[in-house]
Amino acid sequence: MTLLDRAIVRLLPAVPKPVVQLFSERYIAGETLHEAERVVHRLNAKGKRATIDVLGEDVTNPEEAQAIVQAYVDALDSIAEQRLDSNISVKPTALGLDLAIELFHDNLEILVSRAQTYGTFVRIDMEDSSTTDDTLHTYRRLREEGHENVGVVLQSHLRRTYDDVRSLADLKPNVRLCKGIYVEPPSIAFTDDDAIRANFLRCLDALLEIGAYVGIATHDEWLIRESLERVESREGRYEFQMLLGVRERRATELVAEGHPLRVYVPYGRHWYQYSLRRLQENPAMAGTVARATVGRMLGRGG
Ligand SMILES: Cc1cc2nc3c(=O)[nH]c(=O)nc-3n(C[C@H](O)[C@H](O)[C@H](O)COP(=O)(O)OP(=O)(O)OC[C@H]3O[C@@H](n4cnc5c(N)ncnc54)[C@H](O)[C@@H]3O)c2cc1C
């Protein structure tokens, strides 16, 4: 991404919603569960696993959180009915974490228990650093309450993450490892690309060493290659993970080479925040969208 693009990308929240929607269609399965099911069927037919995300974050009352829980229950039911190879990914704030940690725990437990009856799995996405302690605490609590079918996410841009891996060791955790998308201050996060990558590999090594199951969630070719060397003799202990609409050809190659791969499939009416994040990290698209919009605003069309 050029410096100009990076600068323009910060203006993306000023881009009109219809423009964001147009450019972000590839990242979203649709607005309904039915559309998400269709996408998962298509992925499964190509040997790719899925994880379904009901879009929605920062709920402001327990009823909104309840509606999201219900949407996930519907998703779990239909995954089972249609025998889809998919689990679910949930955002702590969408389940009520900002309202009360107890509410988050209880809502999550409803989903983990339901998933357990179907033999499927719940991944707790990781949000910004203000939620990390509560998210890891709730993950540990559920595991100590006897739930095995739940996993968490760690972000390699956070300086604390290596210590978090060590402190989870006794649980033999199931961890999705990613770089981390939320903007964090340098006091707690690496901001340099090379440092984030180095920490990714350091944490991946540590996770493999403690016997964790690892979801290697990256589209970064260098990290994919480095990870491939590390998982060579770890069958059944890892999978690659990618986002819907990103590097699909590379995902297909990994599957053809015999590596398990899961695609993150978001759907729902609250597509805006998720779409902004995807456009902001797309090196080609962000600049194009932003220039088109600035051009419009300046009356130059395009
Ligand atoms: C399955 C999955 C789950 C995730 N869950 C979380 C989570 O719970 N919490 C969290 O903080 N973050 C999460 N992330 C996001 C992650 O933290 C990164 O922000 C994101 O994956 C981009 O980092 P990267 O490793 O792909 O490297 P990058 O350096 O950002 O990307 C590498 C290359 O991939 C391609 N690429 C990347 N993004 C795009 C895009 N949007 N459009 C087009 N091309 C693109 C480009 O070619 C780019 O050069 C998740 C990512 C994945 C894949």
The ligand as a MOL file (V3000), in Angstrom:
LIG
                    3D

  0  0  0     0  0            999 V3000
M  V30 BEGIN CTAB
M  V30 COUNTS 53 58 0 0 0
M  V30 BEGIN ATOM
M  V30 1 C -10.1010 -16.7010 9.5910 0
M  V30 2 C -9.6740 -15.4000 10.1740 0
M  V30 3 C -10.2000 -14.9960 11.3860 0
M  V30 4 C -9.7920 -13.8000 11.9670 0
M  V30 5 N -10.2410 -13.4750 13.2220 0
M  V30 6 C -9.7550 -12.3670 13.8250 0
M  V30 7 C -10.0890 -12.0710 15.1710 0
M  V30 8 O -10.8150 -12.8030 15.8430 0
M  V30 9 N -9.5760 -10.9520 15.7240 0
M  V30 10 C -8.7510 -10.1060 15.0110 0
M  V30 11 O -8.2890 -9.0960 15.5790 0
M  V30 12 N -8.4360 -10.3590 13.7330 0
M  V30 13 C -8.9140 -11.4610 13.1280 0
M  V30 14 N -8.5620 -11.7360 11.8410 0
M  V30 15 C -7.9070 -10.6760 11.0170 0
M  V30 16 C -6.4050 -10.7200 11.1150 0
M  V30 17 O -6.0200 -10.3080 12.3990 0
M  V30 18 C -5.7730 -9.7790 10.0820 0
M  V30 19 O -6.2070 -8.4910 10.2680 0
M  V30 20 C -6.0740 -10.1470 8.6550 0
M  V30 21 O -6.1140 -11.5250 8.4670 0
M  V30 22 C -4.9850 -9.5810 7.7510 0
M  V30 23 O -3.7390 -10.0610 8.1240 0
M  V30 24 P -2.9050 -11.1060 7.2450 0
M  V30 25 O -2.2360 -12.0330 8.1820 0
M  V30 26 O -3.7780 -11.7330 6.2380 0
M  V30 27 O -1.7550 -10.2260 6.6100 0
M  V30 28 P -1.8040 -8.9560 5.6670 0
M  V30 29 O -0.4040 -8.4850 5.6040 0
M  V30 30 O -2.8460 -7.9750 6.0920 0
M  V30 31 O -2.2720 -9.5340 4.2780 0
M  V30 32 C -1.4220 -10.3630 3.5010 0
M  V30 33 C -1.9330 -10.3470 2.0810 0
M  V30 34 O -3.2460 -10.9270 2.0200 0
M  V30 35 C -4.0700 -10.2130 1.1050 0
M  V30 36 N -5.1820 -9.5870 1.8480 0
M  V30 37 C -5.2820 -9.4450 3.1850 0
M  V30 38 N -6.4550 -8.8780 3.5330 0
M  V30 39 C -7.1000 -8.6470 2.3650 0
M  V30 40 C -8.3680 -8.0970 2.0420 0
M  V30 41 N -9.2130 -7.6590 2.9920 0
M  V30 42 N -8.7260 -8.0360 0.7370 0
M  V30 43 C -7.9000 -8.4760 -0.2270 0
M  V30 44 N -6.6770 -9.0130 0.0130 0
M  V30 45 C -6.2880 -9.0930 1.2870 0
M  V30 46 C -3.1830 -9.1800 0.4470 0
M  V30 47 O -2.6140 -9.7690 -0.6960 0
M  V30 48 C -2.1220 -8.9410 1.5050 0
M  V30 49 O -0.9350 -8.4410 0.9600 0
M  V30 50 C -8.8900 -12.9600 11.2700 0
M  V30 51 C -8.3610 -13.3610 10.0520 0
M  V30 52 C -8.7110 -14.5720 9.5160 0
M  V30 53 C -8.0750 -15.0090 8.2370 0
M  V30 END ATOM
M  V30 BEGIN BOND
M  V30 1 1 1 2
M  V30 2 1 2 3
M  V30 3 2 2 52
M  V30 4 2 3 4
M  V30 5 1 4 5
M  V30 6 1 4 50
M  V30 7 2 5 6
M  V30 8 1 6 7
M  V30 9 1 6 13
M  V30 10 2 7 8
M  V30 11 1 7 9
M  V30 12 1 9 10
M  V30 13 2 10 11
M  V30 14 1 10 12
M  V30 15 2 12 13
M  V30 16 1 13 14
M  V30 17 1 14 15
M  V30 18 1 14 50
M  V30 19 1 15 16
M  V30 20 1 16 17
M  V30 21 1 16 18
M  V30 22 1 18 19
M  V30 23 1 18 20
M  V30 24 1 20 21
M  V30 25 1 20 22
M  V30 26 1 22 23
M  V30 27 1 23 24
M  V30 28 2 24 25
M  V30 29 1 24 26
M  V30 30 1 24 27
M  V30 31 1 27 28
M  V30 32 2 28 29
M  V30 33 1 28 30
M  V30 34 1 28 31
M  V30 35 1 31 32
M  V30 36 1 32 33
M  V30 37 1 33 34
M  V30 38 1 33 48
M  V30 39 1 34 35
M  V30 40 1 35 36
M  V30 41 1 35 46
M  V30 42 1 36 37
M  V30 43 1 36 45
M  V30 44 2 37 38
M  V30 45 1 38 39
M  V30 46 1 39 40
M  V30 47 2 39 45
M  V30 48 1 40 41
M  V30 49 2 40 42
M  V30 50 1 42 43
M  V30 51 2 43 44
M  V30 52 1 44 45
M  V30 53 1 46 47
M  V30 54 1 46 48
M  V30 55 1 48 49
M  V30 56 2 50 51
M  V30 57 1 51 52
M  V30 58 1 52 53
M  V30 END BOND
M  V30 END CTAB
M  END
